Amino acid sequence: MYGFAERMAPLNGSAIREIFKLLGDKSIISFAGGNPSEASFPSEELAEISAQLLREQGGRILQYGATEGWAPLRESVAQVVAERSIRSTPERTLILTGSSQGIELFTKSLVNPGDVILCEDPTFLGAIQTFRSYQAKLVGVPMEADGVDLAALEEAMKTHKPTFFYTIPTFQNPTGCTMSMEKRRRVVELAQRYDTLILEDDPYGGVRYEGKTLPAIASFDAADRVMHLISFSKTISPGLRVGAAIGHPDLLRKMTINKQGADTHTSNLSQAVVDAYIRSGQYFEHVQAILPPYRAQLAAMLKGLESFPAGTVYTRPEGGLFVWIELPEQIDAQAMMDEAVQRKVAYVPGTFFYPDGGHKNTLRLNFSASTPEQIERGMAILKQLIEEKL
Ligand SMILES: Cc1ncc(COP(=O)(O)O)c(C=O)c1O
């Protein structure tokens, strides 16, 4: 009855939407979402900061703002990305309504229908949807434990001449894998050699439980081929909707024009709150404080996995919110989902994260939304179910 645009044709979120409906059912132990824990939100601190900001700068905050972002935040973001060895300036920074907006604006600025985007295989579902909405041709490049398979990436760049390569190098969604330092360097070299761009999406970098922070891909980028995206969704709150894009001003200018049409600017109040939180130093203390509970949740999940049937392979992430599992070949994680839900456990079948589907024996588990006790129980139920299927 409604004549939808052609670009809507490849989009069907239905299967995954069904799973997310389950998240409202409190009796289900859900490993399906990707939400940070509500217990981690600094509500009191933000309430105080907001009240003070509104009292002192109400006129400015409640007025329309600049599309590029709240000027003080465009400066203070530099403190956050410095940890990743990126040197940012306000001119190289565009504030976003969540990093997902960066994926959208970058794609809209660069991609014509039929253009190729390379992505990791598997990759973030939201990005797949956005790329498809611009009628891009998506080509997945296989992942290895230390990030994308470089030989396959080079071959794909040579063959497909992509507009850009989309990567989530740190605690990747969905696998939890982190790209090695050497690969980060090499990926930039390849982009340079094959004259393509890189969209580096890094919303999880701040959430590290062990090991050392690696320099971002963008830090190796002397030729301005990388657009780096950060997000405050996992380190402060996703509801504030604040992220940032850091890259060449020419690219940001086009993205800014598209942002004008999308939302004029990100909420001034959200931006001012994030800025004040960073400048007071509370942000960095807060990030340290949210790590121990997540670390314990991840440990509980990995412990549960130890006794999974032989032939189960899983990642051991050093941060982020997800563990990725490959079950023995004969198990279909999508088909198993109904029974898992009857037994009150939910997860996301891995097939959804592959642009071309397949990989039926994979699944993604999130640990941030469940207590260690729930994780122990949920993992025991999953293990039992898998054993029955074998
Ligand atoms: C890889 C990746 N990119 C981007 C996002 C979107 O985050 P934001 O809330 O900043 O829009 C997510 C959220 O789950 C994600 O996993």
The ligand as a Tripos MOL2 file, in Angstrom:
@<TRIPOS>MOLECULE
LIG
   16    16     1     0     0
SMALL
NO_CHARGES

@<TRIPOS>ATOM
      1 C1         30.3820   -1.1810   16.4350 C.3       1 LIG1
      2 C2         29.3590   -0.2000   16.8570 C.ar      1 LIG1
      3 N1         29.3370    1.0080   16.2720 N.ar      1 LIG1
      4 C3         28.4480    1.9300   16.6320 C.ar      1 LIG1
      5 C4         27.4970    1.6890   17.5830 C.ar      1 LIG1
      6 C5         26.4920    2.7520   17.8860 C.3       1 LIG1
      7 O1         26.7350    3.4110   19.0490 O.3       1 LIG1
      8 P1         26.1610    4.8520   19.3770 P.3       1 LIG1
      9 O2         25.2830    4.6690   20.5600 O.co2     1 LIG1
     10 O3         27.3530    5.6820   19.6560 O.co2     1 LIG1
     11 O4         25.3980    5.3460   18.1980 O.co2     1 LIG1
     12 C6         27.4620    0.4480   18.2360 C.ar      1 LIG1
     13 C7         26.4490    0.1640   19.2380 C.2       1 LIG1
     14 O5         26.2020   -0.9010   19.6640 O.2       1 LIG1
     15 C8         28.4210   -0.5190   17.8470 C.ar      1 LIG1
     16 O6         28.4500   -1.7270   18.3940 O.3       1 LIG1
@<TRIPOS>BOND
     1     1     2 1
     2     2     3 ar
     3     2    15 ar
     4     3     4 ar
     5     4     5 ar
     6     5     6 1
     7     5    12 ar
     8     6     7 1
     9     7     8 1
    10     8     9 2
    11     8    10 1
    12     8    11 1
    13    12    13 1
    14    12    15 ar
    15    13    14 2
    16    15    16 1
@<TRIPOS>SUBSTRUCTURE
     1 LIG1         1 GROUP 0 **** ****
